C-alpha cells in the first residue's frame, strides 16, 4: 500500500496518474496547502521542504516503509518498483528521463511562475514578470510541439513517465494562455486528448477532484496563509 500526501496541483496529479497506471493500491491523505497543512510538524517529518506530493511505500524493498518526496523522484521510484513506463536501461531509458527532466526543470517552473504572477501578484508593475514567464511557457510549448511532430510520445515510441509528468501541465494550455492558444499547438493537444482518454488517467483525475473538495480553494485562502505559502509579507526574507 502507498500512502499519498496530496492536493490538486499538476505536480501532484502526475503521481495520481502513475499510481493508477501502475495498478498500485494507495490511500490519499489530503494536505490543505492553502490552509498551511504542509507546515504541520508531522508532514515536515516526511518532507522537510514542506512540499507535496509525498509518498510512503508501506511495501518497500527490505520490509521497512520508505518515504519519497519530489514528484520526479517519485515517478522514477514507482517506475523502477513496478518495471513499467520507464525502460530498464539503454537509450530508451534516457530518452524518457531527459524529456521528463524538461518538465521538471522548465515546464513546471515556467508555468508555475507564470501562473503565480498572473493570479497572485499585484497588478501594478507586474508586466515584465508576466511577459517573461509567458514567453518562456510559449517557448517550451514550441519545443514540445516539435518533439510530438517527430514522436508519438515525449520519450519516443512508448508512453512513459515523461508523458505522465508533462500531461497535467499541458492539459491546462487553454486555462493558462486562453482557449485560442490551443490551436497553436495541434500536436500537443492531440497528445493531451489521447492521454486523457486512458482509463487510468480518467480514474486519477476523478480522484484529484475528490481531494480538491476536501481542501481550501486558492481563492478562499486567508491572507496570512497565502503570505506564508508564497514567502511574502512578514515571511519575506531579506
N, C-alpha and C positions, 0 to 999 in steps of 0.2 A: 504494500500500500504506500502511495505517495501522499504526503501532506503538502498541499499547495497554499501558500500565503499570497493573497492576490487581491487585485481590484480590477478595473476595466480598461486600463491603458493599453496601447498597442504592444508595448514590451511584455505585458502580462498575457495578452491574447495569444501570442505565439506559443506560450507554454501550454495553455489550454489545448491549442491545436495539436501540439506534439503529443500530449498525453492521450488525446482521443485517437490520433492517427496510429499511435503505437500500442493501443489497446491496454494501457496501463491503468489499473484502478487508482482513483485518487479521491481525497477529501479536501474540500475547499475551506480555507479559513480566511474570511474577508478581513482585509486591512483597510480601515477607513482613513485613507491618506489625507483627505480634506477635513478630517476630524482629529488629526495628529496621531493616529494609531501607529504609524511607523516609528514613533518616538517612545513607545511603550518599552520599558526595560526588558520584558520577555521577548519582544520582537528584536530588539537590539542585540540580544544574545545570539539570535540566528543570523542577523546581518548588521554588523556594527556601522555599516554605511547607510542604514535607515532607508533602504530602497526595496520595493517589490519588483519582480517576483522572487520568492524563495521557495525551494522545495526541501523536504526532509524525506529521504528514502528509507522507509522502515524495513525494506528487504534488501539492503545494500550488501555487496560482497563483504565477507568477513563476519557477518552476523550482527553488526552494530549499525544503528541508524546513522545516515550520513547526510549532512546539510550542504546544499549548493545554492549560492546566490549568483547574480548577474545572468541575464537571460541567455546570452551566447554560451556561457559555460554550462548552463542547464541544458540547452539544446544538444551540445556535444556529449554531455554526460548521458542523457537519455538515449541518444542515438547509439552510443557505444554500449550502453546497457542492453539494448534490445537488438542491436545489429540491423537497424532499419534507418533508411533515409540519409545515410552517410556511408559511402564506400569505406571498406576497412583500410585500404592503402592505395598507393599509386596516384597518378594524375587526377583521376576522377574524384578522389577524396579532397585533394587540394583545390580543384575547381570549385567544388561545393563550399569548401571552407573560405576561400578568398571572396566569393560572392556573398557569403554570409557576413564576412567582415566589412564589406561595403555597406551593408545595412547597419552594422554595429558602429562603425566609425564615421559614416557620412549621412546615410538616410535618416537614422534615428536622431542624431544630434541636430542636423539641419532642420528637419521637420519640427523637432521639439522646440528649438529656439524660435523658429518662425511662429509656431502656434503661441508660444509664450508672449512674444511681442505683439502679436495680432490680438490676442484675447485678454492679456493681463496687464500690459504695460500702460503707463499714461499716454494719452494720445498726442499731447504736445511734445515736440522734439523727438518723435519716435520714427520718423520717416526713414532715416538712414538704416536703422536696425531692421525694419520691415523689408526694405529694398534688398539689403544684403542677404538675409536669410531666404526670402522668396526667390532670389536669383540662384542661390545655392540649391534650393529644392528643385527648381526647374532644370538646373544643370545636371543633377544626378538622375532626375527622371529621364532626361535625354540619354544618359548612359544606360539606364535600364532598358529603355526602348530599343536602343541599338543591340543590346545583348539578346533581347527577346525576338528581334528580327533574325538573329543567327541561330538561336537555340530555342527549343520548346520550353525549357525551364532555365532558371538562372544558373544552376550548377552544371547544366549540359542537357543530356538526353532524358534524364530521370528526375522526377520530383524529389526534392531533398530538403534538409533543414535550411538551406539558403532561401528557398521559396517560403517555408514556414515562417522564417524570421521577417521576411520583407512584406508578405501579403497584408498583415494588419496595418501597415503604414500606407501602402499603395492603394488599398481599397478606399482610402479617405481623400483621394485627389480632389474629387468634386466638392467635398466639405471644406477642405483647406484652401483650394485655389478657385473655387467656383465651378459649377456644373459644366460650363462651356469648355473648361480646361481638359475634361476627359477626352474630347475629340482630338486633342493634340497628341495623345498617346494611345493609339489604337492597339498596338501590340500589348502594352501593359494592361489595358482594360480587358482585352480578350483573355489574357492570362489570369487576371483577377476573377473574371466570370467563371473560368474553368475551375479554379481552386475553390471558389465559393460553393460550387455545385458538389464538391466532395462530401459524402455523408458525415465523415468525421469532423470536417470543418463546420458544417451546419450544427452538429451537436455542440461543438466548442463555443460557437457564437451564442447559442441558446444558454449555455452555462454562464457565459460572460454577462448576458442580460440579467440573469438571476442574481449574480453577485452585485451588479450595479444597483439593483433595487435595495440592497442592504447597506449601502454606504452613502456618505454625504455627496450630493452632486456638486460639481465645481462651482456652480453659480449660486449655491446656497451656503457655502463655507463662510464662516465669520472672518473678519479682517485679521484677528490675531493668529488664527490657524494658517491662513494664507500667507501671512508675513513670515511665519516660521518655516513653512514649506519652501518658500522661494528665497529665504535668507535676505529679507528686506526689512525696512523699518528698524525696530530695535534689534533685529537679528543681523543687520549689516555688519560685516567685519571689515575694519579699516586695514 
